[in-house]
Amino acid sequence: MIRVVIVDDEQDAINSIELIINEYCSNAEVVGTASSAAEGRQVILSQQPDLVFLDIEMPRGNGFDLLEMLPERNFEVIFITAYNNFAIKAFKYSAIDYILKPIDIEEFIEAVDKAESRVNSQKKTESKSMNKYDVLLENLKTSKPTKIMVPTSEGQIYIEITEISRVEAEGSYSMIFLAKDQKILVSKNLKEFENMLLDNDFFRPHNSHLINLEHVKKYVVKDGGYIEMTDGTIVPISRRRKEFFIEKMQEYIGH
């Protein structure tokens, strides 16, 4: 059984979340509620929950302000928001769960199950490291997220986006190649990385490759055309993507 705290400035939202938990989540128990960031801080410190449902938009301090107030963030968070805004992108980069209002019950149950799994895993390993929230707060302070969380067989790894040279498809997995001759096998497919990284000057020249424009050395037109990266790697480029690639590189160099 995981201990849950709900922080939302709307009492109807608190009642709705508590009702869904009581009806559909036998693995969770609500141990406290709060209607503001300051009140939420007190409830979290006193109740020591495993999971916090946290509204983003609240008067007198939002959900992120609440996280900043806490000396330790040794609990899981599921953000609740009515807005599909920049914060959503930051959640995806930092592997943070969120639910959009109005709440979809199936998504809600899935999010709680995932949170319970992470809580139990942390208890087994006695891990107190919740640095994904540090990454989230750091990403929220910039116009573009600067770090990305990637899941590996050993756990979660946080990578500076500028260090990624390229990403290559490995079936339903992906291999991330870093600038320092390191590589990491990740349980995400290439499309997921493309969706996250296109705003950070990445380009997909081929079905199996996603490259960081910062690490492009040259474009060679012979032999059907290919891209050479700064580490010497040769990356193929599909015929239909050549003109688009040249436009993207010109745009990248110009900004």
Backbone bond lengths (Angstrom), bond angles and torsions (degrees), N, CA, C in turn:
res aa  C-N    CA-C-N  psi(-1)  N-CA   C-N-CA  omega(-1)  CA-C   N-CA-C  phi
1 M - - - 1.467 - - 1.531 109.88 -
2 I 1.332 117.02 125.92 1.464 119.96 178.53 1.528 110.29 -100.39
3 R 1.323 115.17 144.01 1.455 122.58 -177.42 1.529 109.31 -90.30
4 V 1.333 116.26 129.54 1.466 121.79 -172.25 1.523 111.08 -120.16
5 V 1.338 115.57 137.51 1.466 122.68 169.81 1.525 108.03 -118.86
6 I 1.328 117.25 139.13 1.469 122.62 178.74 1.524 108.59 -114.27
7 V 1.350 116.59 126.45 1.465 121.05 177.80 1.527 108.30 -122.43
8 D 1.330 116.46 112.27 1.466 122.15 -178.79 1.522 107.84 -156.79
9 D 1.324 117.11 138.88 1.463 119.60 -177.70 1.532 112.77 -78.53
10 E 1.330 117.96 -8.67 1.463 121.66 178.57 1.529 109.83 -103.96
11 Q 1.318 116.93 118.01 1.461 120.67 -178.12 1.520 111.38 -62.28
12 D 1.334 117.24 -34.81 1.474 120.47 177.86 1.529 110.78 -61.42
13 A 1.345 116.76 -37.94 1.466 120.70 179.22 1.525 110.23 -67.73
14 I 1.335 116.92 -41.61 1.467 120.62 177.10 1.526 110.13 -60.18
15 N 1.329 115.63 -46.59 1.468 120.08 -179.44 1.528 111.03 -61.46
16 S 1.340 116.09 -40.42 1.462 120.62 -179.10 1.525 111.40 -65.37
17 I 1.321 117.42 -45.72 1.468 121.48 179.77 1.524 110.22 -63.66
18 E 1.343 115.98 -43.33 1.467 119.68 -179.67 1.527 110.69 -64.36
19 L 1.317 116.53 -38.12 1.465 120.98 178.69 1.529 111.25 -63.97
20 I 1.345 116.25 -44.04 1.474 120.10 179.67 1.528 110.36 -63.81
21 I 1.338 116.84 -41.76 1.467 120.33 179.21 1.530 110.30 -62.48
22 N 1.316 117.09 -46.41 1.473 120.47 -179.25 1.520 112.36 -64.40
23 E 1.340 115.78 -33.35 1.463 120.43 -176.05 1.525 112.83 -83.86
24 Y 1.340 116.57 -38.69 1.473 119.69 -168.57 1.532 115.10 -119.11
25 C 1.317 118.65 -12.93 1.470 120.14 -173.28 1.528 110.02 -120.59
26 S 1.316 116.23 81.88 1.471 120.58 -178.97 1.524 111.81 -69.06
27 N 1.346 115.90 -11.95 1.458 120.94 -179.92 1.528 112.45 -89.17
28 A 1.356 117.62 3.94 1.462 120.78 -175.12 1.526 111.15 -133.07
29 E 1.334 114.98 147.66 1.468 121.50 179.46 1.528 108.71 -134.48
30 V 1.327 116.84 126.79 1.465 121.30 177.94 1.531 108.59 -78.26
31 V 1.353 116.30 120.89 1.470 120.85 -177.25 1.531 111.81 -111.40
32 G 1.351 116.97 -3.83 1.449 118.98 178.98 1.510 111.84 -176.89
33 T 1.344 115.68 153.37 1.463 120.80 175.96 1.525 108.68 -135.99
34 A 1.343 115.09 159.44 1.465 120.53 179.05 1.510 108.52 -152.33
35 S 1.349 115.77 154.66 1.465 120.09 -177.13 1.525 113.31 -115.36
36 S 1.329 117.77 8.56 1.464 121.10 177.93 1.520 109.15 -153.01
37 A 1.333 116.11 166.01 1.462 120.50 179.91 1.531 110.80 -63.22
38 A 1.332 116.74 -44.78 1.471 120.42 -178.48 1.523 111.29 -63.38
39 E 1.340 115.89 -43.83 1.462 120.18 178.30 1.528 110.35 -66.86
40 G 1.328 115.33 -38.54 1.461 119.77 178.22 1.515 112.10 -60.56
41 R 1.321 116.32 -40.26 1.471 120.63 178.28 1.525 110.31 -58.38
42 Q 1.337 117.08 -46.24 1.458 121.11 -178.40 1.530 111.39 -64.10
43 V 1.327 116.39 -43.11 1.469 120.25 -178.89 1.526 110.55 -65.45
44 I 1.328 116.69 -42.59 1.468 120.53 -179.90 1.523 110.87 -64.22
45 L 1.324 117.04 -44.20 1.472 120.23 179.90 1.527 111.54 -64.75
46 S 1.325 117.09 -35.43 1.473 119.33 -177.76 1.519 112.81 -81.93
47 Q 1.333 117.27 -35.35 1.467 120.54 -174.66 1.525 113.89 -93.86
48 Q 1.334 117.25 -19.72 1.483 121.28 -179.48 1.539 111.36 49.41
49 P 1.327 117.84 61.00 1.472 120.55 -176.19 1.528 112.43 -73.10
50 D 1.342 114.26 162.59 1.468 120.49 172.21 1.520 110.73 -87.30
51 L 1.338 116.15 -28.21 1.459 121.89 -174.53 1.524 110.06 -141.81
52 V 1.339 115.99 136.41 1.457 121.66 177.52 1.524 109.39 -122.10
53 F 1.327 116.87 124.41 1.465 121.38 168.44 1.524 106.13 -87.76
54 L 1.322 116.53 120.24 1.457 120.09 -169.52 1.522 111.47 -127.65
55 D 1.325 116.00 117.94 1.462 121.57 175.69 1.527 108.41 -72.90
56 I 1.327 116.80 141.84 1.472 120.08 179.62 1.520 110.76 -80.76
57 E 1.334 116.15 -54.33 1.462 120.72 -173.38 1.529 110.53 -88.65
58 M 1.340 114.65 105.48 1.466 119.77 176.40 1.528 108.20 -138.51
59 P 1.330 117.57 146.31 1.468 119.32 175.68 1.524 110.32 -69.71
60 R 1.305 116.74 155.26 1.470 123.17 177.01 1.525 111.89 58.44
61 G 1.334 116.14 43.31 1.460 120.75 177.93 1.506 111.88 113.57
62 N 1.354 116.75 121.35 1.463 119.46 -179.15 1.530 111.29 -90.46
63 G 1.337 115.40 -175.20 1.457 120.05 -177.26 1.516 113.55 -61.84
64 F 1.322 116.44 -34.29 1.460 119.80 179.66 1.530 110.91 -70.88
65 D 1.333 116.00 -35.90 1.463 120.21 175.36 1.522 110.47 -60.28
66 L 1.320 115.86 -39.22 1.463 120.21 178.83 1.523 110.79 -61.40
67 L 1.325 117.70 -45.25 1.467 120.34 178.33 1.523 110.99 -60.04
68 E 1.341 116.03 -39.28 1.465 120.00 179.64 1.529 111.38 -64.74
69 M 1.336 116.99 -29.03 1.472 120.97 -178.05 1.531 112.94 -71.90
70 L 1.325 116.86 -21.19 1.460 119.95 -170.16 1.531 111.69 -90.81
71 P 1.328 118.07 131.35 1.471 120.79 -179.89 1.523 112.33 -67.90
72 E 1.336 116.35 -32.36 1.472 121.35 176.91 1.518 108.51 -131.89
73 R 1.329 115.40 144.22 1.469 119.64 178.46 1.523 108.13 -120.39
74 N 1.329 115.33 59.67 1.468 120.73 -175.59 1.526 110.62 -92.47
75 F 1.342 114.49 53.74 1.457 122.08 176.66 1.529 107.32 -151.91
76 E 1.313 115.45 161.02 1.459 120.31 175.59 1.531 109.38 -84.73
77 V 1.327 116.36 151.64 1.458 121.46 178.24 1.527 109.25 -126.62
78 I 1.311 116.13 134.70 1.465 121.95 167.34 1.525 105.97 -117.68
79 F 1.328 116.59 113.53 1.461 120.51 -179.34 1.528 110.10 -78.73
80 I 1.320 115.15 142.67 1.463 122.48 175.98 1.523 107.44 -115.39
81 T 1.317 118.07 125.08 1.459 119.89 -178.94 1.522 111.24 -146.59
82 A 1.317 115.71 148.24 1.466 121.13 175.38 1.522 110.58 -96.77
83 Y 1.329 116.62 -0.64 1.462 120.65 -173.56 1.515 111.09 -118.69
84 N 1.331 115.74 128.74 1.472 120.72 176.64 1.528 107.22 -94.44
85 N 1.331 116.41 79.15 1.456 120.69 -171.46 1.519 112.13 -118.99
86 F 1.348 115.76 -160.28 1.461 120.23 -177.63 1.523 112.45 -57.52
87 A 1.337 117.16 -33.32 1.458 120.34 -178.92 1.525 111.52 -57.90
88 I 1.335 116.57 -34.33 1.464 120.26 -179.75 1.527 110.56 -60.12
89 K 1.326 116.78 -42.27 1.468 120.18 178.08 1.524 110.25 -62.74
90 A 1.331 116.70 -42.47 1.464 120.64 178.99 1.526 110.77 -62.44
91 F 1.338 117.28 -37.27 1.463 120.21 176.47 1.523 110.54 -60.57
92 K 1.323 116.91 -44.71 1.464 120.95 -177.17 1.527 111.29 -64.73
93 Y 1.324 116.32 -41.54 1.463 120.00 179.20 1.523 111.06 -63.73
94 S 1.324 116.82 -34.66 1.465 121.25 -173.78 1.529 112.99 -98.31
95 A 1.343 116.85 4.59 1.469 122.72 -179.51 1.521 111.86 59.27
96 I 1.338 115.40 46.53 1.460 121.97 179.45 1.530 108.66 -104.38
97 D 1.338 116.16 135.54 1.462 120.01 178.58 1.527 110.77 -79.84
98 Y 1.322 115.59 144.06 1.461 120.78 176.51 1.531 108.78 -147.29
99 I 1.326 114.99 156.90 1.463 121.64 177.44 1.522 107.49 -131.89
100 L 1.322 115.36 132.56 1.460 120.04 178.13 1.530 110.40 -88.45
101 K 1.334 114.89 141.35 1.463 120.09 171.51 1.529 109.17 -82.27
102 P 1.330 120.89 142.92 1.463 126.34 -4.25 1.528 111.39 -68.03
103 I 1.311 116.63 148.17 1.466 121.94 -171.36 1.520 111.32 -74.52
104 D 1.337 114.65 131.68 1.460 121.80 172.27 1.531 106.97 -91.35
105 I 1.319 117.77 121.73 1.467 121.17 -172.57 1.527 112.12 -63.34
106 E 1.322 117.76 -39.90 1.466 119.65 179.85 1.524 111.08 -64.08
107 E 1.337 117.03 -42.38 1.464 120.30 176.85 1.526 110.45 -63.94
108 F 1.302 116.53 -38.51 1.463 122.28 179.20 1.534 110.33 -60.85
109 I 1.317 116.53 -50.75 1.472 121.26 -178.91 1.525 110.45 -61.29
110 E 1.330 116.32 -42.32 1.469 120.42 179.54 1.531 110.81 -62.21
111 A 1.326 116.88 -42.37 1.462 121.09 180.00 1.532 111.20 -63.80
112 V 1.334 116.78 -40.81 1.467 120.54 178.51 1.522 110.70 -65.84
113 D 1.328 117.57 -42.17 1.465 121.20 178.85 1.528 111.08 -61.50
114 K 1.327 116.51 -42.32 1.466 120.50 178.47 1.521 110.72 -64.46
115 A 1.328 116.16 -41.91 1.467 120.19 179.32 1.529 110.63 -63.39
116 E 1.341 116.44 -42.44 1.470 120.20 178.89 1.524 110.51 -60.61
117 S 1.339 116.30 -42.51 1.469 120.70 179.34 1.527 111.32 -60.27
118 R 1.345 116.29 -42.38 1.471 119.80 179.70 1.529 110.74 -68.69
119 V 1.341 116.72 -39.69 1.470 120.34 178.68 1.523 110.40 -60.69
120 N 1.336 116.95 -47.40 1.464 120.99 -179.23 1.528 111.15 -64.65
121 S 1.314 116.64 -37.44 1.464 120.67 178.46 1.526 110.56 -64.21
122 Q 1.319 116.66 -41.98 1.471 120.74 179.67 1.517 111.34 -66.87
123 K 1.340 116.95 -35.87 1.463 120.34 179.32 1.525 110.87 -67.02
124 K 1.331 116.09 -37.04 1.467 119.81 179.50 1.518 111.39 -66.48
125 T 1.328 115.39 -38.52 1.471 119.53 -177.54 1.523 112.00 -92.44
126 E 1.355 116.10 -3.48 1.462 122.81 -176.51 1.528 110.71 55.23
127 S 1.330 115.61 35.53 1.464 120.52 -178.86 1.512 110.72 -84.89
128 K 1.332 116.00 132.90 1.461 121.40 175.76 1.531 110.81 -111.73
129 S 1.306 115.93 7.61 1.465 119.31 -176.17 1.521 109.99 -80.54
130 M 1.325 116.39 110.88 1.459 121.03 177.67 1.532 109.07 -119.41
131 N 1.337 116.16 43.59 1.462 119.12 -170.95 1.519 113.44 -70.07
132 K 1.336 118.88 -3.26 1.459 118.33 175.98 1.529 110.42 -66.28
133 Y 1.329 117.71 -26.03 1.459 119.66 177.16 1.531 111.29 -76.57
134 D 1.323 116.50 -30.59 1.467 119.42 172.02 1.525 109.64 -63.90
135 V 1.342 116.20 -42.35 1.466 121.40 178.44 1.526 110.14 -63.20
136 L 1.333 116.79 -43.37 1.463 120.87 178.38 1.526 110.70 -58.28
137 L 1.324 117.33 -50.52 1.470 120.79 -177.66 1.523 111.29 -63.72
138 E 1.328 116.47 -34.40 1.467 120.28 176.47 1.526 110.79 -67.60
139 N 1.330 117.00 -43.82 1.465 120.89 -179.74 1.527 112.42 -65.25
140 L 1.320 116.65 -32.44 1.461 120.41 -178.65 1.529 112.49 -69.77
141 K 1.320 116.79 -18.00 1.467 120.64 -177.49 1.524 112.78 -85.43
142 T 1.336 117.57 -4.04 1.460 120.77 -178.62 1.522 110.17 -119.94
143 S 1.342 116.11 161.13 1.462 119.95 178.90 1.522 111.02 -71.18
144 K 1.336 116.46 -27.00 1.464 121.94 174.14 1.529 107.95 -127.51
145 P 1.331 118.15 136.56 1.464 119.22 174.84 1.526 110.97 -57.14
146 T 1.331 117.02 142.22 1.460 121.69 -176.25 1.523 113.20 -106.31
147 K 1.343 116.13 -16.32 1.459 120.11 179.70 1.519 109.67 -127.39
148 I 1.321 114.69 155.15 1.454 120.60 178.27 1.523 108.85 -132.88
149 M 1.336 116.72 140.91 1.452 121.05 174.94 1.518 109.23 -94.60
150 V 1.336 116.64 133.73 1.463 120.34 177.11 1.529 108.98 -126.35
151 P 1.341 116.83 133.23 1.464 120.23 179.09 1.531 110.96 -85.09
152 T 1.313 116.95 130.18 1.464 122.02 177.42 1.530 108.54 -125.34
153 S 1.334 115.92 176.19 1.461 120.03 178.95 1.527 111.35 -66.30
154 E 1.336 117.10 -20.05 1.469 121.28 -178.62 1.520 112.74 -95.09
155 G 1.331 117.54 -9.59 1.454 121.11 -177.44 1.517 111.12 135.08
156 Q 1.325 116.12 -161.02 1.459 121.28 -178.22 1.522 110.35 -93.33
157 I 1.345 115.32 133.58 1.460 121.03 178.19 1.524 108.18 -118.90
158 Y 1.323 116.06 138.21 1.464 122.22 -179.84 1.521 109.14 -108.38
159 I 1.333 115.98 124.26 1.464 121.72 -171.62 1.526 109.61 -122.79
160 E 1.333 116.21 136.69 1.461 120.80 169.74 1.530 107.65 -68.05
161 I 1.315 117.41 126.28 1.464 121.25 -175.19 1.525 111.78 -59.61
162 T 1.326 117.46 -35.62 1.469 120.62 -179.19 1.524 112.47 -65.26
163 E 1.343 117.57 -19.79 1.463 120.63 -179.94 1.528 112.14 -79.92
164 I 1.331 117.28 -15.43 1.463 120.18 -178.69 1.524 109.46 -78.37
165 S 1.330 116.50 121.07 1.463 121.50 177.76 1.526 110.49 -84.40
166 R 1.329 115.83 -46.39 1.458 120.24 -179.36 1.523 109.62 -163.50
167 V 1.335 115.93 165.47 1.456 122.92 176.66 1.524 107.35 -130.20
168 E 1.314 116.38 132.52 1.470 120.98 -177.26 1.525 110.04 -121.58
169 A 1.328 116.72 137.45 1.459 121.69 -179.53 1.522 111.30 -67.92
170 E 1.334 115.27 137.16 1.475 122.91 174.95 1.523 107.06 -131.85
171 G 1.347 116.27 70.34 1.456 120.29 -174.53 1.516 109.40 67.78
172 S 1.338 117.43 -126.76 1.467 121.29 177.30 1.526 111.19 -84.07
173 Y 1.338 116.89 -0.77 1.463 122.61 176.95 1.531 108.84 -105.13
174 S 1.328 114.94 177.33 1.467 120.82 176.01 1.520 109.12 -139.61
175 M 1.336 116.55 146.22 1.450 121.90 174.32 1.519 108.23 -106.01
176 I 1.333 116.48 120.02 1.457 121.57 177.51 1.523 108.53 -93.87
177 F 1.333 115.94 127.13 1.463 121.44 177.40 1.526 108.29 -106.11
178 L 1.333 115.52 122.79 1.447 121.00 -179.06 1.527 110.78 -95.95
179 A 1.309 115.22 162.49 1.465 120.58 -176.07 1.526 112.12 -64.03
180 K 1.317 118.79 -23.18 1.472 122.25 -175.96 1.530 111.86 -97.18
181 D 1.335 117.01 35.63 1.463 122.60 177.99 1.533 113.13 58.79
182 Q 1.321 116.59 29.76 1.452 121.15 174.45 1.522 108.72 -106.38
183 K 1.320 115.83 153.37 1.453 119.26 175.34 1.528 109.63 -140.67
184 I 1.334 115.17 148.00 1.464 121.63 -175.04 1.522 108.88 -134.93
185 L 1.338 116.65 126.33 1.467 121.31 175.87 1.519 108.55 -86.83
186 V 1.336 116.21 127.15 1.456 121.61 -171.87 1.527 110.36 -125.87
187 S 1.329 115.62 141.79 1.470 120.48 -178.71 1.529 111.33 -86.29
188 K 1.319 116.19 53.17 1.465 123.86 171.12 1.521 107.09 -134.66
189 N 1.338 117.75 145.86 1.453 118.35 178.27 1.526 110.38 -84.75
190 L 1.321 116.04 168.29 1.463 121.29 -173.08 1.525 111.83 -63.87
191 K 1.331 117.19 -33.63 1.463 120.52 -179.65 1.524 111.26 -61.53
192 E 1.335 116.78 -37.71 1.467 120.03 179.13 1.524 111.04 -63.48
193 F 1.333 116.36 -40.85 1.463 119.99 177.42 1.523 111.22 -68.13
194 E 1.324 116.67 -38.34 1.462 120.14 178.20 1.526 110.31 -60.35
195 N 1.322 117.01 -45.18 1.460 120.61 -179.15 1.522 112.01 -61.98
196 M 1.335 117.08 -34.65 1.453 120.48 -178.20 1.525 113.46 -81.70
197 L 1.338 117.26 -34.70 1.461 120.25 -166.62 1.528 115.96 -102.64
198 L 1.320 118.72 -6.31 1.465 119.37 -177.63 1.521 112.24 -60.06
199 D 1.312 117.84 -33.23 1.467 120.73 179.14 1.523 112.12 -74.17
200 N 1.328 116.82 -10.56 1.461 121.43 179.35 1.525 111.47 -105.43
201 D 1.338 116.38 35.79 1.464 122.96 175.36 1.533 113.20 61.92
202 F 1.321 115.55 42.23 1.464 120.99 170.43 1.528 108.24 -105.26
203 F 1.326 115.43 154.67 1.463 120.98 -177.52 1.527 108.81 -141.85
204 R 1.328 116.03 141.53 1.461 120.66 179.56 1.531 109.01 -105.31
205 P 1.335 117.90 96.51 1.459 120.70 -177.29 1.531 114.14 -80.57
206 H 1.326 115.44 -13.37 1.460 120.89 -172.79 1.524 107.78 -155.45
207 N 1.329 117.80 155.30 1.464 121.20 -178.99 1.523 113.19 -54.43
208 S 1.329 117.30 -30.89 1.466 121.29 -174.51 1.524 114.10 -100.32
209 H 1.329 117.98 1.04 1.465 119.87 -172.60 1.522 112.59 -135.89
210 L 1.335 114.93 140.21 1.458 123.60 171.82 1.528 106.09 -129.90
211 I 1.334 117.45 126.70 1.465 119.64 -173.78 1.529 111.60 -121.98
212 N 1.329 115.00 152.01 1.454 122.87 174.54 1.531 107.85 -90.27
213 L 1.325 117.43 118.83 1.464 120.66 -176.74 1.526 112.06 -60.37
214 E 1.322 116.33 -25.16 1.460 120.33 178.41 1.523 111.81 -64.87
215 H 1.337 116.94 -23.90 1.464 121.23 -176.49 1.532 112.85 -105.73
216 V 1.330 117.33 15.17 1.469 121.11 175.92 1.526 109.43 -81.61
217 K 1.337 116.78 129.92 1.469 121.17 178.39 1.521 110.90 -94.64
218 K 1.352 116.93 -47.33 1.458 119.34 179.32 1.519 111.27 -163.34
219 Y 1.321 113.44 160.67 1.459 121.56 174.51 1.520 107.68 -112.90
220 V 1.331 116.33 124.76 1.463 122.33 -176.65 1.528 108.84 -109.18
221 V 1.329 116.98 127.69 1.468 120.29 -175.18 1.524 112.86 -85.63
222 K 1.339 119.28 -22.81 1.468 120.89 -177.86 1.530 110.93 -71.71
223 D 1.320 115.04 167.28 1.469 122.27 179.83 1.531 112.12 55.61
224 G 1.322 115.48 35.98 1.457 119.80 177.73 1.504 114.54 85.52
225 G 1.344 116.16 -7.79 1.455 120.96 178.79 1.516 112.74 95.36
226 Y 1.331 116.41 133.60 1.463 121.21 175.74 1.528 109.47 -158.17
227 I 1.316 115.76 166.18 1.464 122.66 -179.06 1.527 108.32 -112.62
228 E 1.317 116.13 133.74 1.462 120.39 174.46 1.527 108.52 -106.10
229 M 1.337 116.15 128.20 1.456 121.63 179.95 1.531 110.29 -89.16
230 T 1.327 116.71 167.19 1.463 120.46 -176.73 1.527 112.65 -64.90
231 D 1.339 117.88 -21.38 1.468 120.34 177.45 1.526 112.21 -89.35
232 G 1.347 116.74 5.61 1.462 121.17 178.05 1.516 114.40 92.25
233 T 1.322 118.35 -6.14 1.462 121.94 179.75 1.527 110.59 -65.95
234 I 1.326 116.02 137.38 1.463 122.03 175.57 1.523 108.63 -98.48
235 V 1.320 116.61 123.56 1.463 122.21 -178.66 1.527 108.71 -115.65
236 P 1.335 117.96 125.91 1.467 120.07 179.25 1.523 111.03 -70.51
237 I 1.331 115.55 156.53 1.456 120.44 176.00 1.522 108.56 -132.47
238 S 1.315 116.65 131.49 1.462 119.82 -178.32 1.525 110.10 -72.11
239 R 1.317 115.83 152.67 1.466 121.18 -176.08 1.524 111.82 -57.03
240 R 1.322 117.35 -42.04 1.463 120.48 -175.54 1.523 113.27 -74.59
241 R 1.365 117.53 -9.60 1.460 120.27 -177.05 1.533 112.97 -103.91
242 K 1.321 116.72 -5.04 1.475 119.49 -174.54 1.526 112.31 -61.81
243 E 1.320 116.55 -50.77 1.458 119.71 -176.79 1.527 110.98 -64.03
244 F 1.321 116.20 -38.88 1.461 121.09 178.92 1.531 110.31 -65.08
245 F 1.340 116.50 -39.11 1.466 120.74 178.87 1.526 110.77 -61.86
246 I 1.326 117.25 -45.79 1.470 121.28 179.72 1.529 110.18 -60.18
247 E 1.334 116.85 -41.89 1.469 121.07 178.02 1.537 110.83 -63.10
248 K 1.320 116.13 -42.86 1.471 120.37 -179.38 1.518 111.16 -64.90
249 M 1.344 117.17 -40.08 1.463 120.07 -179.75 1.531 110.16 -67.55
250 Q 1.324 117.67 -40.29 1.464 120.69 178.09 1.520 110.36 -62.97
251 E 1.328 115.12 -41.66 1.474 120.10 178.09 1.518 110.75 -64.56
252 Y 1.335 116.62 -41.50 1.465 121.66 -179.29 1.532 111.15 -64.49
253 I 1.318 116.32 -45.43 1.462 121.53 -178.96 1.522 111.00 -65.35
254 G 1.341 115.78 -33.15 1.457 120.31 -176.12 1.511 115.35 -78.29
255 H 1.358 117.07 -17.96 1.476 115.80 -175.15 1.521 111.72 -94.38
